[in-house]
Amino acid sequence: MREGKPILKPHYNHSTGDFDPPEYIEPKKFVIVEGLLGYSTQEARDADDVKVYLAPPEELRYQWKIKRDTRKRGYTEDQVVEQMKAREFDSENFIRPQRKWSDVIVTFYPPDENKAETDLLLNVNLVLRPTIPHPDFTHILDSDGNDLGDAIRLDLERDMGKPVDVLAIDGHATPGQVQQLERILCGEVPYLGQFCSLEGNKEVGKVVGTTGETLQSYPLALTQLMITYHMLKALS
């Protein structure tokens, strides 16, 4: 697909436990690939412009998988837990090591004062590795005319033994702060301004819940804006 060629993508059927006929996929200007082993080989990594790794705390990951597999895939909670325990060796040895190859690491987590916080109000940390250029958040957060500093801060930490910038986003971020960041990032990419509006994109941060309802998370919205920025920046 990187070379502009279509592929036949395998399609696993969770109801039958077998593979359905493959799906014909033509490449577009942007190709988003999701999966557990996306960075496991040099060839796969070389095909990516932006590599994002999702690293929630294990307790939260268990909760997400149990909700998804029981409500969408017909498994019982015991079956899901048993599968996760059986695959822990593979997770530790093949999945988690791929973190080191990522450009951005996304970690949603509940605030300390309320571990049972709703998914819509989870905090999020974005580890920004120096493998790709990131926006100058020191300038953005100190700029006059915005209150982004009330919901976002930039910290210097270590990840896998190396110094990294960490963008910490509060779970109580507001729609106005999402719009402010969207306008700022629009100005960071030369040709992107023509697609931006003063009202912002109302769809950013929206997800379909496990029971089919539409939900909106502003920490998620800010995370999506960051990833979108990097996708667009890769074209410039």
C-alpha positions as CSV (number, residue, x, y, z in Angstrom):
1,M,0.0,0.0,0.0
2,R,3.0,2.3,0.6
3,E,3.8,1.8,-3.0
4,G,0.3,2.6,-4.1
5,K,-0.8,-1.0,-4.7
6,P,-4.1,-2.6,-3.5
7,I,-4.1,-5.5,-1.1
8,L,-6.3,-8.4,-0.1
9,K,-6.7,-8.0,3.7
10,P,-7.6,-11.1,5.8
11,H,-10.8,-10.8,7.8
12,Y,-11.1,-12.8,11.0
13,N,-14.7,-13.7,12.0
14,H,-15.1,-13.6,15.8
15,S,-18.4,-15.4,15.6
16,T,-17.1,-18.5,13.7
17,G,-13.4,-18.4,14.8
18,D,-12.4,-18.7,11.2
19,F,-11.4,-16.3,8.3
20,D,-14.0,-14.9,6.0
21,P,-13.1,-14.0,2.4
22,P,-10.4,-11.3,2.2
23,E,-11.3,-7.7,1.7
24,Y,-10.0,-5.7,-1.3
25,I,-8.4,-2.5,0.0
26,E,-7.1,0.3,-2.3
27,P,-4.6,2.7,-0.9
28,K,-5.6,6.3,-0.2
29,K,-3.5,9.4,0.6
30,F,-3.7,8.4,4.3
31,V,-3.6,4.7,5.4
32,I,-4.3,4.0,9.0
33,V,-3.2,0.5,10.1
34,E,-4.3,-0.9,13.5
35,G,-3.0,-4.1,15.0
36,L,-0.9,-5.9,17.6
37,L,2.3,-6.4,15.5
38,G,2.5,-3.3,13.4
39,Y,6.1,-2.5,14.4
40,S,7.5,-6.0,14.8
41,T,9.6,-6.0,11.7
42,Q,12.0,-3.5,10.1
43,E,10.0,-3.7,6.8
44,A,6.7,-2.8,8.5
45,R,8.3,0.1,10.5
46,D,9.9,1.5,7.4
47,A,6.5,1.7,5.7
48,D,5.1,4.1,8.4
49,D,5.4,7.9,8.6
50,V,4.0,8.1,12.2
51,K,4.0,5.2,14.7
52,V,1.6,5.5,17.6
53,Y,1.5,3.0,20.5
54,L,-1.4,2.7,22.9
55,A,-0.3,1.8,26.4
56,P,-3.1,2.0,29.0
57,P,-2.5,0.6,32.5
58,E,-3.2,-3.1,32.6
59,E,-6.3,-2.8,34.8
60,L,-7.8,-0.4,32.3
61,R,-6.8,-2.5,29.3
62,Y,-8.6,-5.5,30.9
63,Q,-11.7,-3.4,31.5
64,W,-11.8,-2.2,27.9
65,K,-11.3,-5.7,26.4
66,I,-13.9,-7.3,28.7
67,K,-16.5,-4.6,27.7
68,R,-15.7,-4.9,24.0
69,D,-15.6,-8.7,23.8
70,T,-18.7,-9.4,25.9
71,R,-20.9,-6.7,24.3
72,K,-19.7,-6.9,20.7
73,R,-18.2,-10.3,20.2
74,G,-20.4,-12.6,22.3
75,Y,-17.8,-13.8,24.8
76,T,-18.4,-14.3,28.5
77,E,-16.3,-12.3,31.0
78,D,-14.6,-15.5,32.2
79,Q,-13.7,-16.4,28.6
80,V,-12.1,-13.0,28.0
81,V,-10.1,-13.1,31.2
82,E,-8.9,-16.7,30.5
83,Q,-7.8,-15.6,27.0
84,M,-5.9,-12.6,28.3
85,K,-4.1,-14.7,30.9
86,A,-3.2,-17.4,28.2
87,R,-1.8,-14.7,26.0
88,E,0.2,-12.8,28.6
89,F,3.5,-14.5,27.6
90,D,3.0,-13.3,24.0
91,S,2.0,-9.8,25.2
92,E,5.1,-9.4,27.3
93,N,7.5,-10.9,24.7
94,F,6.1,-9.7,21.4
95,I,3.6,-6.9,21.9
96,R,5.0,-4.6,24.6
97,P,8.5,-4.5,23.2
98,Q,7.2,-2.6,20.1
99,R,6.8,0.4,22.3
100,K,10.4,1.3,21.7
101,W,9.8,1.8,18.0
102,S,6.9,4.2,18.4
103,D,7.0,8.0,17.9
104,V,4.1,8.8,20.2
105,I,2.9,6.7,23.2
106,V,-0.7,7.3,24.3
107,T,-1.6,6.3,27.9
108,F,-5.2,7.0,29.1
109,Y,-5.5,6.6,32.8
110,P,-8.0,7.5,35.6
111,P,-7.2,10.4,38.0
112,D,-5.7,9.3,41.3
113,E,-8.6,10.7,43.3
114,N,-11.2,8.7,41.4
115,K,-10.0,5.3,40.0
116,A,-13.6,4.6,38.9
117,E,-13.7,7.6,36.6
118,T,-15.8,7.4,33.4
119,D,-13.8,6.8,30.2
120,L,-14.9,10.2,29.0
121,L,-12.9,11.9,31.8
122,L,-9.7,9.9,31.7
123,N,-6.5,11.8,31.8
124,V,-4.0,11.1,29.0
125,N,-0.2,11.3,28.7
126,L,1.4,11.6,25.3
127,V,5.0,10.6,25.2
128,L,6.6,12.6,22.4
129,R,9.7,10.8,21.2
130,P,12.3,12.9,19.3
131,T,12.1,10.5,16.3
132,I,9.7,12.9,14.5
133,P,9.3,16.7,14.9
134,H,6.6,17.8,17.4
135,P,4.9,21.2,17.8
136,D,6.6,23.7,20.1
137,F,4.4,23.2,23.1
138,T,6.5,25.4,25.3
139,H,5.5,28.3,23.0
140,I,1.9,27.2,22.6
141,L,1.2,26.8,26.3
142,D,2.8,30.1,27.2
143,S,1.0,32.1,24.5
144,D,-1.4,34.9,25.4
145,G,-5.0,34.5,24.5
146,N,-5.5,30.9,25.3
147,D,-6.1,28.9,28.5
148,L,-4.6,25.6,27.3
149,G,-2.2,25.7,30.2
150,D,-5.2,25.0,32.5
151,A,-5.6,21.5,30.9
152,I,-2.3,20.7,29.4
153,R,1.3,20.7,30.7
154,L,4.6,19.7,29.3
155,D,6.9,17.6,31.4
156,L,10.3,16.1,30.9
157,E,10.5,12.4,31.9
158,R,12.3,9.2,31.0
159,D,10.8,6.4,29.0
160,M,12.6,3.1,28.6
161,G,15.7,4.9,30.0
162,K,15.7,7.8,27.6
163,P,14.6,11.4,28.1
164,V,11.3,12.4,26.5
165,D,8.8,15.2,26.5
166,V,5.4,14.2,28.0
167,L,2.3,16.1,27.1
168,A,-0.1,15.6,30.1
169,I,-3.8,16.3,29.3
170,D,-6.3,16.7,32.1
171,G,-9.5,14.6,31.9
172,H,-11.6,17.8,32.4
173,A,-10.4,19.5,29.3
174,T,-13.1,21.6,27.7
175,P,-14.6,22.0,24.1
176,G,-13.1,25.5,24.0
177,Q,-9.6,24.2,24.7
178,V,-10.0,21.6,21.9
179,Q,-10.9,24.4,19.5
180,Q,-7.9,26.5,20.6
181,L,-5.5,23.7,20.0
182,E,-7.1,22.9,16.7
183,R,-6.6,26.6,15.5
184,I,-3.0,26.6,16.7
185,L,-2.1,23.3,15.0
186,C,-3.9,24.5,11.8
187,G,-1.4,27.4,11.8
188,E,1.5,25.0,12.2
189,V,1.0,23.2,8.9
190,P,1.2,25.7,5.9
191,Y,-1.6,24.5,3.7
192,L,-4.0,23.2,6.5
193,G,-5.4,26.6,7.4
194,Q,-7.8,26.6,4.4
195,F,-9.6,23.6,5.9
196,C,-10.0,25.0,9.4
197,S,-12.9,27.0,10.8
198,L,-13.5,29.2,13.8
199,E,-16.1,26.8,15.1
200,G,-13.7,23.8,15.0
201,N,-14.6,20.3,14.0
202,K,-17.5,19.1,16.2
203,E,-16.8,15.5,15.4
204,V,-13.4,15.4,17.1
205,G,-13.3,13.2,20.1
206,K,-16.6,11.4,19.3
207,V,-16.7,7.6,19.7
208,V,-19.4,5.0,19.5
209,G,-19.9,3.4,22.9
210,T,-20.1,-0.4,23.5
211,T,-23.9,-0.1,23.6
212,G,-24.1,2.0,20.4
213,E,-24.5,5.5,21.9
214,T,-22.3,8.4,20.7
215,L,-20.0,9.8,23.3
216,Q,-17.5,12.6,23.3
217,S,-14.2,12.8,25.2
218,Y,-12.2,16.0,25.0
219,P,-8.9,14.5,26.2
220,L,-9.4,12.0,23.3
221,A,-10.2,15.0,21.0
222,L,-6.9,16.6,21.9
223,T,-5.1,13.3,21.3
224,Q,-6.7,12.9,17.9
225,L,-5.7,16.4,16.9
226,M,-2.1,15.7,17.8
227,I,-2.0,12.5,15.7
228,T,-3.8,14.2,12.8
229,Y,-1.2,17.0,13.0
230,H,1.6,14.5,12.5
231,M,-0.2,12.7,9.7
232,L,-0.6,16.1,7.8
233,K,2.9,17.2,8.7
234,A,4.2,14.0,7.1
235,L,2.9,15.3,3.7
236,S,4.4,18.7,3.9
